[in-house]
Amino acid sequence: MKRIQLKHRLKQLWSEESGQSTTEYILILSAVVMIAVKFKTTITKKLEGIVDKVGGDIESNIGTN
């Protein structure tokens, strides 16, 4: 009798999916972090270019007023 109950409980635990969403979020987050680390220099250069352009535009507009 105990063996059947244990087997039934193990089947319930195996089919339970409540903890899987957390694992999926961790996997997705780790993939995003790996991509960000891989392309860190490229992203940094692009952001620096954008900031420099915006800064230059602001300076040129302030200088004309």
N, C-alpha and C positions, 0 to 999 in steps of 0.2 A: 504493500500500500504506500509506504513512504517513497519508494522508488518511482512510482507513477506520479506522485505529487511533485517530486523533485524534477522529473522530466517535464511535467506541465509548466512548472515555474521557469525552467530554463528556456522553454519555447516562448513564454511570455516576455522574458527579458530580451531574447534574441530579436523578437519582432517589434519591440518598443523603439520608437523613432524620435522621442522627445529630445535626446541629447545630440542627435545628428546635425541639427541646424547650427549649433554652436561650432561643431567641428568644421562644417562647410564654411562658415564665416571666417574662421581662423585660416583655412586654406586659401580662401580668396584674398584675405588681407596679406598673407605672406607672399602670394604671387604679385600683388600690387607693389609691395615693398621691394621685392627682388627686381621688378621692372624699373622702379624709381632709382634704385641703387645702380643698376646697369647703365641707365641713361642720365645719370646725375650731371655729368659735364655738359652734355648736349642741352639738357633742360636749363642748366645754369646760364649757359651762353645765350640761349634764346631769351630768357628772362632779363638778363643784363642788357641785351639789345633793345628790348621793349622799354625798359626803364630809362635807358639813355635817350631813346627817341622821344618819350613823353617829357623827360626833363628838358630836352632841347626845344621841344614845342612850347613848353611853358615859358622858358627863358626868352624865346623869340617873341612870344606874345606879350610878355611883360615889357620887353624892351621897346616895342612899338607903341605902347600906350603912354 
